[in-house]
């Protein structure tokens, strides 16, 4: 029988074909996520209007001229912002929103045209972690330089056409006496920061060859710092809008990065730049190297601004939770937000994890009959069902995930860097398991849907370092962790032969294992090889540590100065002498 024929006339009206209930209920606009019992958080920023306004005025000061509607002390050539706050308070989210608002403004001024600035705002960001600071030097700085190189080389609208802005930058680099094509500084930058190769190659004029192009360089730290400074100066000079650089979690920055920043942040040559340095205030004391760096940079410099980001207010948290569960801010709603606030104290990342924990425990649930989020427990019961520690809260979430996603997160937790799909596929293929790239990509997408990972094309990273910590804690609870580390190191050495960071991470992993678990000969050679990479990058402390570790391994195996290892022992002691001398240890 056709649907149109299904009509029964009666004294109380017409009985028609039964439609889905959602057709009749205007509350049924629930997303698929909600119907599956997952809470979906709003993406807008809450409670940061004052901070955004302050950052906006600081940026405007870089563009301003005398007579503009700004105070005299806000008209500057460059700007350094030290942004402090606890983990999860929203420092990176604030900067992302700030850049988004700048790029979305239709009436931005610039240095050459005070009306309707269509020139792009170029933004580079890098983030340190507790793991990568002990691995590859300049980690976050390299991320920034890679972003700049990509942006300044990428074709517009899929064509080979070079934009006016890109050509101005390239010409500015060409004109440099230090880092122009074929100059010694050009070779130093290529050797130290291979990610810059596309940008430096684009500056080479056809059929031209620099006088020093065939030279091999062994850069000193002073030369690396000066060349990096001149590169940023050349880029900033050519841009219509001030460049924005954001470095996050600087409390974990390595020694080489600190030396570099000391030069960049105190240079009077560097103009048309906004440098934002974020750190965790509760993890930096007066003796910390970053605290000393801030004191040195801030001495009598009006272009330095210190901003502290506090947790959100109860009002902002209430608004956030109300938008998350799509309810009015009534008495019932405030009971939920009050319980959450007492546990999280306004930390936005912790707040999200607490809400998800309540959903996992079915304390907060989506009622598919009423099309709304509900809870039927008291404020005390709400509080009792939220973990007091955010890592424990995330750990509980990981334990509820599919085994394959748990495996993926566990493997990624040991590696501080962003990872691409081919490398992740190689990591997942072990113990007889086999994966295609599409299967790994599906697991990554599921992890992203759960809020665990983020895609930063073409790589994947943890959405927050607390998620990495929880994943690492989960991984450490499993048996066979030493075999897992051996597998990870072998994959990194095989897959990352052309990526220096892979060798840094692999050698650190192998050095952390008991001697009997590793091939001593291969490990000593790897320590020596990576120590050379560290020296070429100006990371003398890392170089010294690796040489000492190589000698320690050789001695513990009783192989120093033996016939088979005489030459390797000599190379290690030669490297040690050079390293100690370079570090100022002359005795």
MORA-V935721 format. One record per residue. OMEGA is omega in whole degrees, -180 to 180 (999 if undefined). Layout:
<<OMEGA> <OMEGA>>
This chain:
<<179> <-179> <-178> <-178> <-177> <179> <-179> <180> <179> <-176> <180> <177> <-175> <174> <-180> <177> <-179> <176> <174> <-177> <-179> <-179> <-175> <-172> <-177> <176> <-171> <179> <-178> <179> <178> <-179> <-178> <-180> <176> <178> <179> <179> <-179> <-175> <176> <-176> <-178> <-179> <-177> <169> <-178> <-177> <-178> <-180> <178> <178> <-180> <178> <179> <179> <177> <179> <178> <178> <178> <-179> <-170> <173> <179> <180> <177> <-176> <177> <176> <-178> <-178> <178> <178> <-170> <177> <177> <-176> <174> <178> <173> <-175> <-178> <179> <-180> <176> <177> <-177> <175> <-179> <-178> <178> <178> <-178> <177> <179> <178> <179> <178> <180> <178> <-178> <-179> <-179> <-176> <-175> <179> <172> <168> <-174> <-174> <-177> <-174> <-180> <173> <180> <179> <180> <-177> <170> <-176> <-172> <177> <-178> <176> <-175> <174> <172> <-178> <-180> <-173> <178> <178> <-179> <-174> <177> <178> <-170> <-177> <178> <177> <177> <179> <-178> <178> <178> <-180> <-180> <-180> <-178> <-177> <178> <-174> <180> <180> <178> <176> <-180> <177> <-176> <178> <180> <179> <180> <180> <-180> <178> <178> <-179> <179> <178> <178> <180> <-175> <-178> <179> <-176> <-172> <178> <-178> <178> <178> <-179> <180> <177> <180> <179> <179> <179> <-178> <-175> <-176> <-180> <-180> <-179> <-175> <179> <-180> <-179> <176> <-179> <-180> <-178> <178> <-178> <177> <177> <179> <-179> <-177> <-176> <-170> <-176> <-179> <171> <-176> <173> <-169> <171> <179> <179> <-180> <179> <-180> <-178> <-180> <178> <177> <-178> <176> <180> <177> <-179> <180> <-176> <179> <-173> <-175> <176> <179> <179> <175> <176> <176> <-179> <175> <-175> <178> <-178> <175> <180> <-178> <-180> <-176> <-180> <178> <178> <178> <179> <-179> <179> <178> <-175> <-174> <-180> <-177> <175> <-180> <-173> <-178> <178> <-175> <171> <-176> <-178> <-177> <-178> <180> <179> <-175> <-178> <-180> <-179> <176> <-174> <-179> <-179> <-178> <179> <177> <177> <177> <180> <179> <-179> <-178> <-173> <-176> <175> <-177> <-178> <-179> <179> <-179> <176> <180> <176> <-178> <-180> <176> <-179> <179> <176> <180> <-180> <179> <177> <179> <-180> <-178> <179> <178> <-179> <-178> <175> <178> <175> <-179> <-179> <-177> <180> <-179> <-178> <176> <177> <-177> <179> <179> <179> <-178> <-180> <178> <-172> <-180> <174> <177> <-170> <178> <179> <179> <179> <-180> <180> <179> <179> <178> <177> <178> <180> <-179> <178> <174> <173> <-174> <178> <-179> <-176> <176> <-179> <-179> <178> <175> <-177> <170> <-173> <179> <-179> <178> <179> <179> <175> <-179> <-178> <-179> <176> <179> <180> <-179> <-175> <179> <177> <178> <179> <179> <177> <178> <-179> <-179> <180> <-178> <178> <-176> <-179> <177> <176> <179> <-180> <-179> <179> <179> <-179> <-176> <-179> <-174> <-175> <-174> <171> <-173> <177> <-175> <179> <179> <179> <176> <179> <178> <-177> <-178> <178> <-180> <178> <180> <180> <-178> <168> <-179> <-179> <178> <178> <179> <178> <177> <178> <180> <177> <178> <177> <178> <179> <179> <-177> <-175> <176> <175> <173> <-168> <-3> <-172> <179> <-180> <174> <-178> <179> <-177> <176> <176> <175> <180> <179> <179> <178> <177> <178> <-179> <-178> <179> <-178> <177> <177> <-178> <179> <177> <178> <-180> <176> <178> <-179> <-179> <-180> <178> <-179> <179> <-180> <-175> <-172> <-179> <180> <179> <-173> <-176> <179> <-180> <176> <-177> <-179> <-178> <178> <178> <-178> <179> <-179> <-177> <174> <-176> <-176> <-179> <-174> <172> <-173> <-178> <-179> <-179> <178> <178> <180> <176> <180> <-180> <-177> <176> <176> <177> <180> <180> <179> <178> <180> <-179> <-173> <179> <179> <178> <-178> <-179> <-179> <178> <178> <180> <178> <178> <179> <180> <-179> <179> <-178> <178> <179> <-174> <-179> <177> <173> <-175> <-176> <-175> <-179> <-177> <179> <177> <179> <180> <180> <-180> <174> <179> <179> <179> <179> <-179> <-179> <180> <-180> <-180> <178> <178> <-173> <-176> <999>>
